[in-house]
């Protein structure tokens, strides 16, 4: 027996409302505490493991107590290399997870990620113009020029997306146009690659692999402040995101300004994903996989509860991926996106199969 369309829509709205009103503070705080503990453990392990293994008690001694002369080399490794890398992974993972949940809710699409509007493609085009077009300057100046070029490319695509958003009322149309902008940016990058020397191609491809080690210590304050601001904007949009779950028409009947809300969500996601891409390169799968893990773990769609948990889960998974990519005890390093795909792809496959069974 088929359920009438209006009745089915009413049941779906009622289900979402009940889900939003569920509040299990004790279990939520327990899960949040567990995620904090997981992040702290992985952060500590990331300081210990690498091409050179540093015992945990020496790491604690260097960070919290007076280090000895025998640990002077380890001090340089921790403070110059591993600590900035772990901080970058923490902020980047949190940013990608939060950006992912915003895009999935805005477009009502479980397969949407933080880069769905082509922000990363614009950043990649900016980097390609610097590396492939005008040459690459090494050192700190070179890393700043890459970050600046990526930021400008992301801002250019963001400006086009916002201009389109003012004229296009439907989220699905905006999603398709954003994907088209990404395709155009990628085609221009491919054209530049075709006419570039092998050394420039190698440098650009190395950037596309993604790495938390690309951030210099001097860049960490800018990186962390931008992501913090984007995260605050996202959390302030939590109530609007909850309302969007009920459907566009119902949200408008509750007085929600759809265009203003959409613009705020897009800007927040662009700041988060664009900053990560600018400083770390395009990091795949984390923004897509983490929201689904947290929904499954918390059994809720309330964004006020999801966003803090997603930030911690994203930070933890980014740290775990970075630890695996470094191949502890080896001089080799795997591309970061290779590792993130290992745990991201199975989640995406499970989503597709689940959607197929529901049809």
C-alpha positions as MATLAB code, in Angstrom:
seq = 'XXXXXXXXXXXXXXXXXXXXXXXXXXXXXXXXXXXXXXXXXXXXXXXXXXXXXXXXXXXXXXXXXXXXXXXXXXXXXXXXXXXXXXXXXXXXXXXXXXXXXXXXXXXXXXXXXXXXXXXXXXXXXXXXXXXXXXXXXXXXXXXXXXXXXXXXXXXXXXXXXXXXXXXXXXXXXXXXXXXXXXXXXXXXXXXXXXXXXXXXXXXXXXXXXXXXXXXXXXXXXXXXXXXXXXXXXXXXXXXXXXXXXXXXXXXXXXXXXXXXXXXXXXXXXXXXXXXXXXXXXXXXXXXXXXXXXXXXXXXXXXXXXXXXXXXXXXXXXXXXXXXXXXXXXXXXXXXXXXXXXXXXXXXXXXXXXXXXXXX';
ca = [
       0.000    0.000    0.000;
       1.495    3.356   -1.039;
       1.510    6.277    1.370;
       0.069    9.490   -0.119;
       2.682   12.058   -1.075;
       1.479   14.759    1.348;
       1.221   12.274    4.200;
       4.704   10.941    3.422;
       6.103   14.491    3.468;
       4.375   15.170    6.802;
       5.771   11.965    8.326;
       9.273   12.876    7.140;
       9.016   16.350    8.696;
       7.687   14.904   11.941;
      10.571   12.417   12.052;
      13.115   15.195   11.610;
      11.454   17.300   14.329;
      11.490   14.407   16.804;
      15.129   13.758   15.980;
      16.024   17.388   16.581;
      14.242   17.458   19.937;
      16.052   14.381   21.251;
      18.587   15.409   23.875;
      20.624   12.834   25.718;
      23.060   15.132   27.485;
      24.796   12.384   29.458;
      25.492   10.168   26.431;
      26.420   13.170   24.283;
      28.924   14.487   26.806;
      30.347   10.982   27.141;
      30.847   10.702   23.387;
      32.303   14.210   23.230;
      34.696   13.360   26.049;
      35.716   10.194   24.216;
      36.417   12.188   21.046;
      38.540   14.664   23.018;
      40.492   11.762   24.488;
      40.933   10.205   21.038;
      42.220   13.487   19.633;
      44.665   13.948   22.526;
      46.034   10.411   22.131;
      46.515   10.777   18.377;
      48.062   14.233   18.809;
      50.571   12.788   21.295;
      51.340    9.812   19.053;
      51.922   12.136   16.096;
      54.647   13.889   18.116;
      56.311   10.558   18.888;
      56.218    8.744   15.557;
      57.934    9.538   12.307;
      61.199    8.740   10.597;
      62.730    9.086   14.084;
      60.796    7.602   17.008;
      60.838    9.715   20.172;
      59.751    8.044   23.437;
      56.585    9.472   24.955;
      58.201   10.430   28.253;
      60.801   12.508   26.390;
      58.015   14.219   24.389;
      56.245   15.143   27.644;
      59.536   16.304   29.105;
      60.222   18.571   26.134;
      56.716   20.062   26.095;
      55.873   20.430   29.796;
      59.172   20.339   31.675;
      62.732   21.576   31.339;
      64.375   19.647   28.495;
      67.910   18.307   28.862;
      70.854   18.708   26.510;
      70.492   15.092   25.417;
      67.094   15.903   23.907;
      68.211   18.989   21.980;
      67.873   17.313   18.564;
      64.468   15.942   19.519;
      63.401   19.454   20.555;
      64.116   20.701   17.049;
      62.190   17.799   15.508;
      59.150   18.363   17.719;
      58.933   22.157   17.709;
      60.065   22.792   14.129;
      58.409   19.859   12.336;
      55.955   17.674   14.228;
      54.105   20.158   16.437;
      53.206   22.534   13.540;
      52.232   19.517   11.437;
      49.952   18.145   14.171;
      48.338   21.555   14.715;
      47.772   21.906   10.965;
      46.182   18.440   10.797;
      43.927   19.273   13.753;
      42.583   22.503   12.275;
      42.385   21.161    8.724;
      40.464   18.026    9.712;
      38.014   20.042   11.799;
      37.521   22.567    8.976;
      36.860   19.942    6.315;
      34.391   18.061    8.517;
      32.411   21.208    9.342;
      32.416   22.315    5.714;
      31.158   18.894    4.689;
      28.160   18.882    7.050;
      27.143   22.346    5.853;
      27.176   21.368    2.183;
      25.355   18.082    2.809;
      22.597   19.901    4.663;
      22.348   22.853    2.273;
      21.993   20.643   -0.808;
      20.229   17.781    1.002;
      22.764   15.449   -0.573;
      24.723   12.876    1.493;
      27.440   12.755   -1.174;
      28.193   16.501   -1.079;
      31.526   17.605    0.332;
      33.205   20.901    1.254;
      34.674   21.234   -2.267;
      31.426   20.648   -4.149;
      31.148   24.285   -5.292;
      34.524   24.246   -7.043;
      36.420   26.212   -4.376;
      39.332   23.775   -4.419;
      39.430   23.824   -8.222;
      39.754   27.595   -8.141;
      42.540   27.311   -5.583;
      44.249   24.707   -7.773;
      44.028   27.037  -10.768;
      45.667   29.820   -8.767;
      48.518   27.532   -7.714;
      48.899   26.259  -11.284;
      49.280   29.820  -12.566;
      52.085   30.436  -10.049;
      53.953   27.149  -10.442;
      53.298   26.430  -14.115;
      52.877   29.946  -15.440;
      55.364   32.213  -13.708;
      57.732   29.773  -12.038;
      58.157   28.746   -8.422;
      60.136   30.502   -5.702;
      61.412   28.148   -3.019;
      61.497   28.558    0.741;
      59.130   30.537    2.930;
      58.497   33.122    0.214;
      57.526   30.364   -2.189;
      55.143   28.739    0.275;
      53.497   32.093    0.964;
      53.148   32.752   -2.772;
      51.450   29.385   -3.253;
      49.090   30.008   -0.327;
      48.305   33.493   -1.653;
      47.688   32.224   -5.180;
      45.426   29.450   -3.915;
      43.510   31.930   -1.775;
      42.997   34.293   -4.688;
      41.818   31.446   -6.905;
      39.372   30.262   -4.256;
      38.091   33.826   -3.733;
      37.551   34.253   -7.488;
      35.421   31.097   -7.681;
      33.604   32.052   -4.470;
      32.722   35.444   -5.956;
      31.242   33.750   -9.025;
      29.284   31.304   -6.849;
      27.871   34.126   -4.712;
      26.920   36.098   -7.832;
      25.133   33.033   -9.173;
      23.463   32.382   -5.820;
      21.806   35.809   -5.933;
      20.148   34.930   -9.239;
      19.441   31.208   -8.795;
      16.735   30.283   -6.281;
      17.168   26.502   -6.403;
      19.922   24.730   -4.470;
      20.222   21.930   -7.039;
      20.885   24.413   -9.847;
      23.537   26.155   -7.762;
      25.159   22.781   -7.081;
      25.320   21.944  -10.800;
      26.733   25.369  -11.708;
      29.343   25.039   -8.967;
      30.404   21.698  -10.397;
      30.644   23.270  -13.847;
      32.935   25.994  -12.504;
      35.109   23.252  -11.064;
      35.285   21.508  -14.437;
      36.276   24.741  -16.175;
      39.034   25.405  -13.620;
      40.336   21.849  -13.940;
      40.384   22.071  -17.731;
      42.481   25.258  -17.558;
      44.894   23.514  -15.171;
      45.159   20.585  -17.577;
      45.963   22.981  -20.401;
      48.726   24.590  -18.332;
      50.117   21.177  -17.438;
      50.234   20.198  -21.107;
      52.528   23.120  -21.984;
      54.675   23.073  -18.821;
      58.160   21.621  -18.254;
      58.486   18.384  -16.295;
      59.925   20.025  -13.166;
      57.003   22.437  -12.866;
      54.563   19.575  -13.430;
      56.243   17.587  -10.670;
      55.955   20.484   -8.222;
      52.287   21.013   -9.005;
      51.419   17.322   -8.759;
      53.248   17.178   -5.426;
      51.001   19.990   -4.168;
      47.870   18.141   -5.300;
      48.813   15.116   -3.162;
      48.107   17.187   -0.058;
      50.311   17.456    3.011;
      50.052   19.008    6.452;
      53.817   19.574    6.369;
      53.443   22.322    3.730;
      52.526   24.885    6.397;
      55.399   26.912    7.792;
      55.411   27.897   11.463;
      55.031   31.539   10.421;
      51.784   30.677    8.634;
      50.101   28.824   11.508;
      48.561   31.920   13.179;
      46.871   33.027    9.927;
      45.782   29.471    9.164;
      44.280   28.823   12.606;
      42.543   32.216   12.876;
      40.817   31.833    9.492;
      39.592   28.338   10.328;
      38.437   29.466   13.772;
      36.404   32.287   12.200;
      34.892   29.916    9.636;
      34.002   27.459   12.399;
      32.306   30.163   14.480;
      30.255   31.203   11.439;
      29.235   27.577   10.917;
      28.171   27.111   14.543;
      26.155   30.329   14.416;
      24.329   28.816   11.406;
      23.435   25.617   13.304;
      19.849   26.699   13.976;
      19.318   27.622   10.325;
      20.815   24.308    9.227;
      18.362   22.471   11.480;
      15.467   24.363    9.915;
      16.698   23.560    6.390;
      16.340   19.858    7.210;
      12.574   20.372    7.260;
      12.491   21.513    3.638;
      12.760   24.845    1.870;
       9.048   25.712    1.958;
       8.674   24.840    5.628;
      11.821   26.835    6.443;
      10.396   29.888    4.658;
       7.116   29.505    6.548;
       9.122   29.692    9.792;
      10.596   33.020    8.678;
      14.023   31.811    7.566;
      15.675   34.014    4.936;
      16.815   31.319    2.510;
      19.084   33.537    0.386;
      20.839   35.101    3.366;
      21.270   31.734    5.060;
      22.622   30.139    1.882;
      25.094   32.991    1.409;
      26.331   32.672    5.002;
      26.757   28.902    4.688;
      28.632   29.226    1.391;
      30.980   31.888    2.773;
      31.686   29.829    5.895;
      32.403   26.695    3.878;
      34.548   28.655    1.427;
      36.659   30.073    4.267;
      37.130   26.622    5.789;
      37.806   24.629    2.622;
      39.655   27.435    0.832;
      42.033   27.971    3.761;
      42.835   24.269    3.999;
      43.421   24.009    0.246;
      45.571   27.122    0.203;
      47.927   25.949    2.944;
      47.732   22.128    2.741;
      46.608   21.357   -0.784;
      43.345   19.588   -1.688;
      42.620   17.026    1.059;
      40.010   14.510   -0.096;
      37.351   12.385    1.610;
      37.621   13.752    5.184;
      34.927   16.362    4.585;
      32.681   13.756    3.003;
      33.166   10.890    5.453;
      33.301   12.598    8.875;
      29.697   13.967    8.938;
      28.317   10.488    8.267;
      30.468    8.960   10.997;
      29.233   11.507   13.531;
      25.576   11.127   12.543;
      25.918    7.383   13.003;
      27.746    7.813   16.312;
      25.427   10.423   17.861;
      22.163    9.207   16.306;
      21.026   12.798   15.735;
      20.826   15.432   13.010;
      20.931   18.393   15.416;
      23.761   20.583   14.125;
      24.341   22.196   17.524;
      25.444   18.763   18.699;
      26.998   17.580   15.459;
      29.361   20.483   14.707;
      31.573   20.177   17.860;
      31.684   16.392   17.468;
      32.510   16.672   13.763;
      35.345   19.103   14.514;
      36.897   16.612   16.954;
      36.303   13.596   14.716;
      37.731   15.405   11.680;
      40.802   16.487   13.648;
      41.354   12.930   14.905;
      40.997   11.304   11.489;
      43.305   13.875    9.908;
      45.940   13.124   12.557;
      45.489    9.375   12.042;
      45.853    9.729    8.267;
      48.974   11.854    8.700;
      50.540    9.299   11.077;
      49.914    6.484    8.607;
      51.178    8.567    5.679;
      54.519    9.158    7.412;
      55.154    5.380    7.670;
      56.640    5.533   11.199;
      60.203    4.248   11.301;
      60.700    4.778    7.567;
      62.168    7.605    5.512;
      59.329    7.278    2.997;
      56.108    9.313    3.053;
      52.882    8.345    1.341;
      50.677   10.951   -0.391;
      48.115   12.049    2.187;
      45.168   11.704   -0.195;
      46.077    8.059   -0.747;
      45.602    7.380    2.957;
      42.426    9.416    3.391;
      40.816    7.547    0.503;
      41.435    4.223    2.249;
      38.902    5.035    4.972;
      36.828    7.553    3.008;
      36.000    5.460   -0.036;
      34.327    2.585    1.886;
      32.004    5.085    3.582;
      31.016    6.633    0.255;
      30.420    3.152   -1.193;
      28.219    2.241    1.767;
      26.153    5.417    1.240;
      25.623    4.636   -2.451;
      24.586    1.054   -1.704;
      22.212    2.194    1.031;
      20.578    4.713   -1.304;
      20.266    2.038   -4.000;
      18.482   -0.350   -1.626;
      16.032    2.392   -0.622;
      14.948    3.019   -4.238;
];
